[in-house]
Amino acid sequence: MQIHAGGNVGAALHVTNPSSLSMAGLQRTISRGISALGRAARPLAVSNPGSLDALKTLCETKVGSSDYRRAKTVERNIPIYDLASTSIEDLDAVVGLQDEWYHALNAGPGVVVLKNFLSDHSVIKQANGVFDNIIKREAASTKGDHFAAAGSNSRVWNSFQKHAEQDPANFVHYYANPWLDRVSEAWLGPFYQITAQLNVVRPGGKPQSAHRDYHLGFQSADACALFPRSMQIASQYLTLQGGIAHSAVPLDSGPTRLLPFSQLLPEGYLAWRLPEFTNFFNERWVSLPMEIGDAVFFNPALFHAAGQNDTKTIERSVNLLQISSAFGRPMESVNNLKIIRKSWEQLKKLARDDKEGHRTAACVNAMAEGYPFPSNLDRRPPGPDGMAPISEVDVLWEGLRDNWSTDHISEKLQQLIDDSDS
């Protein structure tokens, strides 16, 4: 069932009578369309961004229980995995999960739900206290949600760095999550970069409009149309979207609305803005409830929208993760040096207690830059092997091995930053 990334060829699916497709049928249709995509016109027009029939055909695809054999179940076309049933030490099982997640995000429904993603609820409870304090402190200024009305929710921008600055011990425990490392690597490979934004939707909070996400989802239609077809498709491979439930998220509280398989429409970064595509989304979206500690991860090209909170008492709280490829630019700027300086002693304690090293590796990968470019190669030439200079991650591992002080690790990282500047 493996389909190469080039499988996003919804442009070739021009039909007048959409019919239900199996996953195998979708694979055959995609395979026939690969060469057609290569012949497609370079530009995409704002006024004619693609076929609604093509999207309808894609969204008729049905996920069967045998398509994702490691999933606990499939509901509403979305594979659901229970991570409590898999040991992070079982390499074969973990690699098998990563293969399925990659396929689902790429050529499958575009979304997976991971139950028991963060199983220690005490860590989430403490993080909620941290975020509550931040929300109260920032309440004086009104911050809008880019796809919802201002005032209908509470948004903590850059919750990643603010979390570390306010409670470094809790930050380290929160991001020392090997499953976060594994799902990020499944889609993006190593050296990814994490940013996060907490979103709290109060009772009565209105839904977002359907959209695709960063990068091209944050451009105007005219700006988006300047990017050729190849980059319209490539954009989605630079980011992984996710959300960790910090509260119960029953259906009536408005969990994320999703349109499985919609990420396969190449013209979708323009199409989602048009009324006929919005109407189709509103007719066909699905959503799933989540419990505290569950997570959802999806392709940023998937048509989606936060739902409406129809409850009277539940403040739906989800920490939104936007994880960027080493080759992309994150949406938010994060000061890694501040995070590491605040959290260094907690990270050293974690490393001493973490015999297998999985949690330490996850936290190091979350808080430091693993990709050493761009750099100043006059000051930081390639190493003896002729390859890349050292990265922040390399410095952290050296510091953990040699038990550096906070001041020493800070000096080393500052030197790396200074030497990388032009």
C-alpha positions as CSV (number, residue, x, y, z in Angstrom):
1,M,0.0,0.0,0.0
2,Q,3.0,2.3,0.0
3,I,2.5,5.4,-2.2
4,H,5.3,7.8,-2.9
5,A,4.8,11.4,-2.0
6,G,4.2,12.1,-5.7
7,G,0.9,10.4,-5.2
8,N,-0.9,13.8,-4.6
9,V,-2.4,13.9,-8.1
10,G,-6.0,14.8,-7.4
11,A,-5.7,17.2,-10.5
12,A,-6.0,14.1,-12.7
13,L,-9.3,13.0,-11.1
14,H,-11.8,14.9,-13.3
15,V,-15.0,12.9,-13.2
16,T,-18.7,13.7,-13.5
17,N,-20.1,10.8,-11.4
18,P,-18.1,10.4,-8.2
19,S,-18.3,6.9,-6.8
20,S,-17.1,5.2,-3.7
21,L,-13.4,4.2,-3.9
22,S,-11.6,1.7,-1.7
23,M,-8.0,2.5,-0.6
24,A,-6.8,0.0,-3.2
25,G,-8.9,1.8,-5.9
26,L,-7.5,5.1,-4.8
27,Q,-4.0,3.8,-5.2
28,R,-4.7,2.6,-8.7
29,T,-6.2,6.0,-9.6
30,I,-3.3,7.8,-8.2
31,S,-0.8,5.6,-10.0
32,R,-2.5,6.4,-13.3
33,G,-2.4,10.1,-12.6
34,I,1.3,10.5,-11.7
35,S,2.4,11.2,-15.3
36,A,-0.6,13.5,-15.8
37,L,0.5,15.6,-12.9
38,G,3.9,16.1,-14.5
39,R,2.3,17.4,-17.7
40,A,0.0,19.8,-15.8
41,A,0.3,23.5,-16.2
42,R,2.8,25.3,-13.9
43,P,0.6,28.1,-12.6
44,L,-2.7,27.7,-10.8
45,A,-5.4,30.4,-11.4
46,V,-7.2,32.1,-8.6
47,S,-10.4,32.1,-10.6
48,N,-10.2,28.4,-11.6
49,P,-8.4,26.5,-8.8
50,G,-9.6,23.0,-9.6
51,S,-12.4,20.6,-9.9
52,L,-15.0,20.2,-7.1
53,D,-15.8,16.9,-8.6
54,A,-12.2,15.8,-8.1
55,L,-12.5,16.6,-4.4
56,K,-15.8,14.8,-4.2
57,T,-14.2,11.7,-5.8
58,L,-11.3,11.7,-3.4
59,C,-13.6,12.1,-0.4
60,E,-15.6,9.1,-1.4
61,T,-12.7,6.8,-0.6
62,K,-13.4,4.4,2.3
63,V,-10.8,3.3,4.8
64,G,-11.2,-0.4,5.6
65,S,-10.2,-2.1,8.8
66,S,-7.4,-3.9,7.0
67,D,-5.8,-0.8,5.5
68,Y,-4.1,0.1,8.8
69,R,-3.6,-3.1,10.6
70,R,-1.9,-1.6,13.7
71,A,-4.8,0.7,14.3
72,K,-7.2,-0.1,17.2
73,T,-10.1,0.9,15.0
74,V,-11.2,3.1,12.2
75,E,-14.0,5.6,12.8
76,R,-15.4,8.0,10.3
77,N,-12.6,7.2,7.9
78,I,-9.9,8.0,10.5
79,P,-7.5,5.4,11.9
80,I,-7.3,5.4,15.7
81,Y,-4.2,4.1,17.5
82,D,-3.9,3.3,21.2
83,L,-0.3,3.9,22.2
84,A,-0.9,2.2,25.6
85,S,-0.7,-1.1,23.8
86,T,2.7,-0.6,22.3
87,S,6.1,-0.3,24.1
88,I,8.4,2.4,22.8
89,E,11.1,-0.2,23.3
90,D,9.6,-2.5,20.6
91,L,11.5,-1.2,17.6
92,D,9.7,-3.3,15.0
93,A,6.3,-2.3,16.3
94,V,7.3,1.4,16.4
95,V,8.6,1.4,12.9
96,G,5.4,-0.4,11.8
97,L,3.4,2.4,13.4
98,Q,5.5,5.1,11.7
99,D,5.0,3.4,8.3
100,E,1.3,3.4,8.8
101,W,1.2,7.0,10.0
102,Y,3.2,8.2,7.1
103,H,0.9,6.4,4.6
104,A,-2.2,7.7,6.3
105,L,-0.9,11.3,6.4
106,N,0.4,11.1,2.8
107,A,-1.9,9.1,0.6
108,G,-4.5,8.0,3.1
109,P,-7.1,10.0,4.9
110,G,-4.5,12.6,6.0
111,V,-5.2,12.3,9.7
112,V,-4.6,9.9,12.6
113,V,-5.7,9.9,16.2
114,L,-3.3,8.7,18.9
115,K,-4.9,7.7,22.2
116,N,-2.9,7.8,25.3
117,F,-0.3,10.0,23.5
118,L,0.6,11.7,26.8
119,S,-0.5,9.3,29.5
120,D,0.7,11.1,32.6
121,H,-2.3,13.3,33.3
122,S,-0.6,15.0,36.2
123,V,1.8,16.6,33.7
124,I,-1.1,18.0,31.7
125,K,-2.9,19.2,34.8
126,Q,0.2,21.1,35.9
127,A,0.7,22.5,32.4
128,N,-2.9,23.7,32.5
129,G,-2.1,25.7,35.6
130,V,0.9,27.2,33.8
131,F,-1.2,28.2,30.8
132,D,-4.0,29.6,33.0
133,N,-1.5,32.0,34.5
134,I,-0.3,33.0,31.1
135,I,-3.8,33.6,29.8
136,K,-4.6,35.8,32.8
137,R,-1.5,37.8,32.3
138,E,-2.2,38.4,28.7
139,A,-5.9,39.0,29.0
140,A,-5.5,42.7,28.8
141,S,-4.8,42.5,25.1
142,T,-7.3,41.0,22.6
143,K,-5.7,38.4,20.4
144,G,-7.6,37.1,17.4
145,D,-7.6,33.5,16.1
146,H,-6.6,33.7,12.4
147,F,-9.7,31.7,11.3
148,A,-12.2,32.6,14.0
149,A,-13.7,35.7,15.6
150,A,-11.6,37.5,18.2
151,G,-12.8,37.0,21.7
152,S,-14.4,33.6,21.1
153,N,-11.5,31.8,22.6
154,S,-8.2,32.2,24.5
155,R,-5.0,31.8,22.5
156,V,-1.5,31.5,23.9
157,W,0.9,32.2,21.0
158,N,4.3,30.5,21.4
159,S,3.0,28.4,24.3
160,F,6.2,26.3,23.7
161,Q,8.7,29.0,24.9
162,K,6.3,30.5,27.4
163,H,5.8,27.1,29.0
164,A,9.6,26.7,29.4
165,E,10.1,30.1,30.8
166,Q,7.3,29.8,33.5
167,D,7.8,26.1,34.6
168,P,10.9,24.5,33.1
169,A,10.4,21.3,35.1
170,N,6.9,20.7,33.7
171,F,8.1,21.8,30.2
172,V,10.8,19.1,30.3
173,H,8.4,16.4,31.4
174,Y,5.8,17.5,28.9
175,Y,8.1,17.4,25.9
176,A,10.1,14.3,27.0
177,N,7.6,12.3,25.1
178,P,9.1,9.6,22.8
179,W,5.8,9.4,20.9
180,L,6.0,13.0,19.9
181,D,9.5,12.3,18.6
182,R,8.3,9.2,16.6
183,V,5.3,10.8,15.0
184,S,7.3,13.9,14.0
185,E,10.0,11.8,12.5
186,A,7.5,9.6,10.6
187,W,6.3,12.6,8.6
188,L,9.3,15.1,8.7
189,G,12.4,13.0,9.4
190,P,15.0,14.2,11.9
191,F,15.9,17.7,13.0
192,Y,12.3,19.0,13.1
193,Q,11.4,22.2,14.9
194,I,8.5,22.5,17.3
195,T,6.2,25.5,17.9
196,A,3.0,25.4,19.9
197,Q,-0.1,27.5,20.6
198,L,-2.6,26.7,23.2
199,N,-6.2,27.2,22.1
200,V,-9.1,27.3,24.6
201,V,-12.6,27.5,23.2
202,R,-15.3,28.6,25.7
203,P,-18.9,27.4,25.7
204,G,-20.7,29.0,22.8
205,G,-17.4,29.5,20.9
206,K,-18.1,29.7,17.2
207,P,-16.4,27.4,14.6
208,Q,-13.6,28.3,12.4
209,S,-14.0,28.5,8.7
210,A,-12.6,25.6,6.7
211,H,-9.0,26.1,5.7
212,R,-5.6,24.6,5.0
213,D,-2.7,25.5,7.2
214,Y,0.8,27.0,7.1
215,H,2.7,27.6,4.8
216,L,0.4,28.5,1.9
217,G,-2.7,28.4,4.0
218,F,-1.5,31.7,5.5
219,Q,-1.1,33.5,2.2
220,S,-3.7,35.5,0.4
221,A,-5.2,33.8,-2.7
222,D,-3.3,36.2,-5.0
223,A,0.0,35.5,-3.2
224,C,-0.7,31.7,-3.1
225,A,-1.3,31.7,-6.8
226,L,2.3,33.0,-7.4
227,F,3.7,29.6,-6.3
228,P,3.9,26.9,-9.0
229,R,2.0,23.7,-8.8
230,S,5.0,21.8,-7.6
231,M,5.3,24.1,-4.6
232,Q,1.6,23.9,-3.9
233,I,2.1,20.2,-3.3
234,A,5.5,20.5,-1.6
235,S,4.2,22.9,1.0
236,Q,2.4,20.2,2.9
237,Y,5.5,18.1,3.4
238,L,7.2,20.9,5.4
239,T,4.8,20.8,8.4
240,L,3.0,18.4,10.6
241,Q,-0.1,19.7,12.5
242,G,-1.1,18.2,15.8
243,G,-3.1,18.9,18.9
244,I,-3.0,17.4,22.4
245,A,-6.2,17.4,24.4
246,H,-5.8,19.2,27.7
247,S,-9.5,18.8,28.5
248,A,-12.1,16.3,27.7
249,V,-13.2,17.0,24.1
250,P,-16.6,15.4,23.5
251,L,-18.4,15.9,20.2
252,D,-20.6,18.7,21.4
253,S,-17.6,20.7,22.5
254,G,-16.5,21.0,18.9
255,P,-13.4,18.9,18.2
256,T,-11.6,19.7,15.0
257,R,-13.7,19.2,11.9
258,L,-11.8,17.2,9.3
259,L,-12.4,16.2,5.6
260,P,-10.4,13.0,5.1
261,F,-8.5,12.7,1.8
262,S,-8.9,16.4,0.9
263,Q,-5.1,16.9,1.2
264,L,-4.8,15.0,-2.1
265,L,-6.3,17.9,-4.1
266,P,-3.2,19.8,-5.5
267,E,-5.2,23.0,-6.0
268,G,-6.6,22.9,-2.5
269,Y,-4.6,25.9,-1.2
270,L,-6.6,28.1,-3.5
271,A,-9.8,26.0,-3.6
272,W,-10.7,26.1,0.1
273,R,-11.3,29.8,-0.2
274,L,-14.2,29.4,-2.6
275,P,-17.8,29.1,-1.5
276,E,-18.6,25.9,-3.3
277,F,-15.6,24.1,-1.6
278,T,-16.6,25.6,1.8
279,N,-20.2,24.4,1.3
280,F,-18.9,20.9,0.4
281,F,-16.8,20.9,3.5
282,N,-19.7,21.9,5.7
283,E,-21.8,19.0,4.3
284,R,-19.1,16.3,4.7
285,W,-16.8,17.1,7.6
286,V,-16.3,14.5,10.4
287,S,-14.8,14.8,13.9
288,L,-13.9,12.5,16.7
289,P,-14.0,13.0,20.5
290,M,-10.8,13.0,22.5
291,E,-10.0,12.3,26.1
292,I,-7.3,14.1,28.1
293,G,-3.9,13.1,26.8
294,D,-5.1,12.0,23.4
295,A,-3.7,13.6,20.3
296,V,-4.6,14.2,16.7
297,F,-2.1,14.7,13.9
298,F,-2.8,15.7,10.3
299,N,-1.4,16.8,7.1
300,P,-1.5,20.6,6.9
301,A,-3.2,20.4,3.5
302,L,-6.2,18.6,4.9
303,F,-9.3,20.8,4.9
304,H,-10.2,21.3,8.5
305,A,-11.7,23.7,11.0
306,A,-12.1,23.9,14.8
307,G,-15.7,23.1,15.7
308,Q,-18.4,25.0,17.6
309,N,-18.6,24.5,21.4
310,D,-22.2,23.8,22.1
311,T,-21.7,22.8,25.7
312,K,-22.6,25.0,28.7
313,T,-19.7,24.1,30.9
314,I,-16.7,22.7,29.0
315,E,-13.8,24.9,28.0
316,R,-12.3,22.9,25.2
317,S,-8.5,23.1,25.7
318,V,-6.0,21.8,23.1
319,N,-2.3,22.5,22.8
320,L,-1.8,22.9,19.1
321,L,1.5,21.7,17.7
322,Q,3.0,22.9,14.5
323,I,6.1,20.9,13.8
324,S,8.3,22.0,10.9
325,S,10.8,20.2,8.7
326,A,14.4,21.0,9.0
327,F,14.1,22.4,5.5
328,G,11.2,24.7,6.3
329,R,10.6,27.9,8.3
330,P,8.5,27.7,11.4
331,M,5.6,30.1,11.8
332,E,6.8,31.4,15.1
333,S,10.2,32.5,16.2
334,V,11.5,30.5,19.3
335,N,14.5,31.5,21.4
336,N,16.1,28.1,22.0
337,L,18.8,29.6,24.1
338,K,16.3,31.0,26.6
339,I,14.5,27.7,26.8
340,I,17.7,25.7,27.3
341,R,19.0,28.1,29.9
342,K,15.8,27.9,31.9
343,S,15.5,24.1,31.5
344,W,19.1,22.9,31.6
345,E,19.2,21.6,35.2
346,Q,15.8,19.8,34.7
347,L,17.1,18.2,31.5
348,K,20.2,17.0,33.3
349,K,18.1,15.5,36.0
350,L,15.9,13.8,33.4
351,A,19.0,12.4,31.7
352,R,20.3,10.9,34.9
353,D,17.0,9.2,35.6
354,D,16.2,8.1,32.1
355,K,18.0,4.8,31.7
356,E,16.8,4.0,28.2
357,G,17.3,7.6,27.0
358,H,14.1,7.8,24.9
359,R,12.6,10.6,26.9
360,T,15.8,12.5,27.0
361,A,16.2,12.3,23.3
362,A,12.7,13.4,22.7
363,C,13.2,16.5,24.9
364,V,16.6,17.4,23.4
365,N,15.1,17.1,19.9
366,A,12.2,19.3,21.0
367,M,14.2,22.2,22.6
368,A,17.3,22.5,20.3
369,E,18.0,22.9,16.6
370,G,19.2,19.7,15.1
371,Y,19.8,21.1,11.6
372,P,22.9,23.4,11.5
373,F,22.0,25.5,8.5
374,P,22.0,28.3,7.5
375,S,25.4,28.9,8.9
376,N,28.6,30.9,8.3
377,L,30.9,28.4,6.8
378,D,33.9,30.7,7.2
379,R,33.5,30.5,11.0
380,R,31.9,27.1,11.1
381,P,33.4,25.0,8.3
382,P,32.3,21.4,7.7
383,G,33.7,18.9,10.2
384,P,36.5,16.5,9.5
385,D,34.2,14.2,7.6
386,G,33.4,17.0,5.2
387,M,29.8,17.2,6.1
388,A,27.7,19.5,8.3
389,P,29.1,21.5,11.2
390,I,27.8,20.8,14.7
391,S,24.2,21.7,15.7
392,E,22.6,22.8,18.9
393,V,21.5,19.2,19.5
394,D,25.1,18.1,19.3
395,V,26.1,20.7,21.8
396,L,23.4,19.6,24.2
397,W,24.5,16.0,24.1
398,E,28.1,16.9,24.7
399,G,26.9,19.1,27.7
400,L,24.9,16.2,29.1
401,R,27.7,13.8,28.7
402,D,30.2,16.1,30.4
403,N,27.7,17.5,33.0
404,W,28.2,21.2,32.0
405,S,26.8,23.9,34.1
406,T,24.0,26.2,32.9
407,D,26.4,29.0,32.3
408,H,28.8,26.8,30.3
409,I,26.1,25.4,28.0
410,S,24.7,28.9,27.5
411,E,28.2,30.2,26.6
412,K,28.7,27.3,24.1
413,L,25.3,27.8,22.5
414,Q,25.8,31.6,22.3
415,Q,29.2,31.0,20.6
416,L,27.5,28.7,18.1
417,I,24.9,31.4,17.4
418,D,27.5,34.1,17.0
419,D,29.7,32.0,14.8
420,S,26.7,31.2,12.5
421,D,25.9,34.8,11.9
422,S,27.2,36.5,8.7
